[in-house]
């Protein structure tokens, strides 16, 4: 299979289903940002972290591929297909969202309560989590804009929202796991 097709040389790309759109289309921005997020998750997973976090991050990467496929699908083409010709796109489920919530609850049990906002940093791996969290929030904003223009499965929005929370809690957990300093934000007094 050739990597280059030359079909995008004029600034368009095909959605799943064949519809061509400009590469700056909000749908392309949405799934492109999810792809960027997935790369950041891979970077976190490649660090010296605990096996359970690696396992969950592998699951998250799989779900982000599913999420990207959902975002890359032309909703009109999906509606028109039926039977054996229907586009078979996996879904984001309540179980996927519940897994993130359960993991956050378990991590929070071993963490001290938050008394201040936390500044990103303290350890490279922790910083990677905060970068991924920010990219996740951007993906969520773009998917929300897309949903406003062309409704998408609301589970996508829920998953991105929960994932950014998960990445914040993971950053805190890894701060303690890696014996780094959690940097509290204490506003300067004027």
C-alpha positions, 0 to 999 in steps of 0.5 A: 500500500502506498502512503502517498495518494496525491488526492490531497494535493489541492487541499481536500481530503476524503471523509470515511464514506468518500465525501471530499472536504477542505482540509481546514474543515472543522471535522478534519480539525476535530479528528486531527486533534484527536490524533495529536492527542493519541500521540501525546498519550503514546508519549506518556505510555512510553515513560517509566510509569506503573503497569496499570496506568500503561494498560489504561493508556493503551485502552485510551489509545484504542478508544481514541482511534474509535473516536477519530473514526466516528469524527471522520465519518460523513454523517449523511453517508452513514445515514444512507447506508443500510444492510451489508453496505452500512458503514460499521463504525464502532461506538464509544460506550458508557462502559468506556466512560465509566472506566475512566471514572473508576480509574480516577476514583481509585487514583484519588483515594491514594492522593492528598486532597487538593487545596490549591490549583496545581501548576503543570510541571515538577517532572517531565512525565507529569508535564506530558500529562498536562500537555495531553490534557490541554490537547484533549480540552482543545479536541473537546472544544473542536468536537463541540463546535462540530456537534453544533454544526453537524450533530455527532454522537454525544458519547464522543463529547462525554468521553473527551470531557472525562478523558481530560479529567483523567489526565489531570488526575493521572498527572497528580498520581504520577507526581507522587509515584515519581516522587516529584514536587506538586507545585501549588499555584499561590497567587501573588498578593499585590 
